[in-house]
């Protein structure tokens, strides 16, 4: 049992220093929550565009979280000051053309990558290392849901983004697609990770 009044407690604004938070509801129940459970109630959503998706040849497409017109040779990187975790992602094909048909041998994957060469071109896929498995890989037999203008949710993800590391979300084309150069939306949900 505590031997101090709440007003006498030591102040601490770093949730990583807590094992748990306690409180009570409007009834007589005493409640507790871990810092990670607490952080899950305050997620960060980043929405970007998959730049020039389906250019017509095997290539990479950076997902740009920056404002402005995306270009083939540009994207945006993400650097965070704290430890975060990607828990969900959302894809929406918002082009005026229908979702393309994949021919045999054509695939499209989206993954999380960390920049491993800080002094070189950040738009060069050779300077990145993939973090874990793909978020998604679409093939001729595994397509997003929603028909001609699909939308897909990817739940239960667990990609830890460490402070100080530079990350990019990148789409990889394999095969020769009919060029569309569309810029569909891709959103990621992040929560602070206090482990």
C-alpha positions, 0 to 999 in steps of 0.5 A: 500500500502506498504511504504517500498522497498522490500530490507527494508522488515523484513526477516522471514524464517518460512512460518507459520508466513505468511498469504500469499506470493505475486508477479507478473507474466511476464505481469501486474498481481499481484499474491498471494499464501498461504503458504499451496498452496506454500508447495503443489508445493514441496511434499515429497514422501516416498516409502517403502515395505509392509513387508511380505504381505499375510503371511497366517494368521491374522497379521500385516505388517509394511510398511518399509521405511528403506533400507535393507531386511524387516523382519516379526518382523520389520518395520520402524517408521516415526517421523517428526520435522514439521507438515505434511499432507499425501495427496496421496498414491500409491500401486504397487504389484511388486511380480513375483506371481499374486495378490491372490484371497480373500476368504470370510472373508479375508480382507487386510487394510492399515492405519496410526497409531501413537505409544502410548507407547514410552517405549515398542516394536515399532513392537507390534501393541498393542502399536499403535492407528489408525489415522482416517479411513483406507487408503484402505480395500481390500475384496473379492469384492473390489480389487485393479485395474490392474488385476494380477499385480495391481496398485492403487492410493489413492487421496484426503487423509488428514492425519495430522502428528504432530511434535514429534509423532511417526507414522507407516503405517501398513497393517492388514491381516484378515483371512487365506491367501495362504502364499506369503510373498511378499514385494510390494511397497507403496508410500505416498505423504506428504506436509508441513502443515502450519495451 
